[in-house]
Amino acid sequence: MVKQSAYITTGRFARLVGVSKHTLFFYDEKGLFKPAYVKENGYRYYSLKQVETFSVISALKEIGVPLNNIRDFLDNRSPERFSQLLSKEANALQKKIARLNRLEQAMREKKRVTDETLASLSSGFQIESFSARHMLTTRIDNVLDTRSYYQAYTTHYASLDKKTAQTTFLEGLIVPVEEVSQESENYSGFLYTEVSDQSLCNFILPGGQYLTGYFKGGDDDVLKGYASMLVHAEKEQLIVGSHFVEDLALDELSFKKYDDYVYKLSLLLKES
């Protein structure tokens, strides 16, 4: 049992709880956490019984509770208020952990795509097998028109925020083959986000064989990429399906210049 008279100096208490003496001085000045005893010469002393109190204060501060709120609780503390505080902050922490888990998943997915792109940039065209993907999509009337793209983008992410708490750093387009095979100066498509909750999807991208390739540059280079993939498919006597998938693989997080962006194009193939 810790005796009430078990006092230690500010320095020893600071080392015990893992903070600097300046932090203890600051908390004292703010009326948040005061020493148990102050000598006539101004030397502060803390009780070992205060360690748990300080640990709770530190935990509340770490999860984002404002210092003023913590001080208000301490000034009016009671077992009932303490129980209510713990319940409230535990629920808030649970929600924060869920957000952080989603953020971690998004970061790992972004890293996977980045590493995969770096490893495949010089590999030329490949045929890959993909599983079916469930997507939430929003139509873009003209992918190359800034206003049209922006309107679709804001609509898409407003819908995504409303329907799911999912976090993603990945952005892509689904483009009908017929839109880019006509060699027009603009083409329509669908902004997409893959969703884990299949009930939220409005489009299922078929699984199967895809012709894939990486292309560096801006809009014109991507259009040339579409054309070159169609030429390659014809040369290799591949039967193309209905959709391209255009994924921005390396973006502003990797390059400063827009012309250095890297896109991965995937062309759905039909069985012969």
TAVEN-V962688 format. One record per helix or strand. SS is the DSSP state (alpha for helix, beta for strand). FROM is the first residue (numbers start at 1). TO is the last residue. If there is no record, write none. Layout:
SS_FROM_TO ; SS_FROM_TO
This chain:
beta_7_9 ; alpha_10_17 ; alpha_21_29 ; beta_37_38 ; beta_44_47 ; alpha_50_62 ; alpha_67_75 ; alpha_79_120 ; beta_126_130 ; beta_133_140 ; alpha_146_163 ; beta_172_176 ; alpha_177_181 ; beta_189_194 ; alpha_198_200 ; beta_203_205 ; beta_208_216 ; alpha_219_235 ; beta_239_250 ; alpha_258_260 ; beta_262_270
